[in-house]
Structures are given as C-alpha cells and as structure tokens.
Amino acid sequence: MGNKIPKNRFDQSVVDKLIEDTGLEREVIIAWRKQFLLACPSGKMNRKDFFKFYRSLRVESDEKVKEIANFVFTAFDRDSNGKIDFTEFLCGYAITSLGTMRQKLDYVFALYDKDKNNSIDRKEMIKVISAMYDLLGKPKKDYPPERCVDDVFSLIDVNNDHSLTKDEFIDGVLKNPYLSDIISPFNE
C-alpha cells in the first residue's frame, strides 16, 4: 500500500522518456500533465473529454472546433484504443507544435487516415479539408474542398491509384512545401 505512486506524480523514468521523446523541459511536461489531469482526472481522455480540453486551447467557436477536434483525436490516439493518455497527448502536441516538418506530416497523415488503413483516399481528405475550411472560416465556394483535393492528388499521387501512402503523402508535401499550408491544421 505504501509503495503506490500517487496518480498526480510521475515516475522519473517516465519523465525522462518524455523529455527524450518530446524535447520539452521537465517543468513544461509537469505543467502540461497538471492541465491534462484537471481536464481528465482518470488520466485517459475519450473524444468528449478531448473536445472539451481541445476547445479550451482554441479561440474559435464550438461548431468550428468540433469536427477538427475529432480528426486530431484520431491522430493523437496512436494505439487506436479510443482514449488518449497523457503520453499520447504530449507526444502529439510536441510533434505538431515543435517537431520537424517530416514529424508533423506523419501526424497530418494520421489525421487524414481516419480508417487507419495506411492510405488516404479522396473522401478522407475532403472531410478534413472541409473541417479546416470551417475552422478557419474560409469560404468553400472560392476554392471548393473537392477541387483542392483534386489538385493535391494530381501533385502527389505518383502512381495515380487515387490513394496516398504515407511515403507519397510526406514526400509529396516536402517537395511541394506550399501544400502544407493547405493540408495541415498544425501550421502556425
């Protein structure tokens, strides 16, 4: 009984691993963990908990944030168990905020690959692009999401199979950097 670690404390090896994985300082990790546990005392967020937490980090209206929050949840839930633990959250946050372009694009790919079949089809991309338009208040009539997706696929679907593998997606965006502004919700 006396050997139990309180839920609000970290094992030093977990903190060290998070420092290594995220590049964040110990104090930042501890502060984020406190925020995470305030939002979700159980230490695991479901979609509803995540939406509330994600909503608190955004200035846009609930309607604009809701759909993109669902996509971000899917990308952060790396083990696909329907919950995000603190490690998944912090690693996702660190990479999407501070990571290299390749690391960010790995998360962007996961965001689009809703069915987690390791490829992105047009329908998956249209859904995310539409949600990003809504989040940003961008009018869909000027450059419809369908046309945007057609343009993206024409540039990076190298084998023309109407599906993007992770390598096609990441390499294509790295070769066409202006695409990251179109397809990534993690840009500043």
Secondary structure as UniProt FT lines:
FT   TURN            2..3
FT   TURN            7..8
FT   HELIX           12..22
FT   HELIX           26..39
FT   TURN            41..42
FT   STRAND          44..45
FT   HELIX           47..57
FT   HELIX           62..76
FT   TURN            78..79
FT   STRAND          84..85
FT   HELIX           86..98
FT   HELIX           101..112
FT   TURN            114..115
FT   STRAND          119..121
FT   HELIX           122..136
FT   TURN            140..142
FT   HELIX           145..156
FT   TURN            158..159
FT   STRAND          163..165
FT   HELIX           166..175
FT   HELIX           178..183
FT   TURN            185..186
//
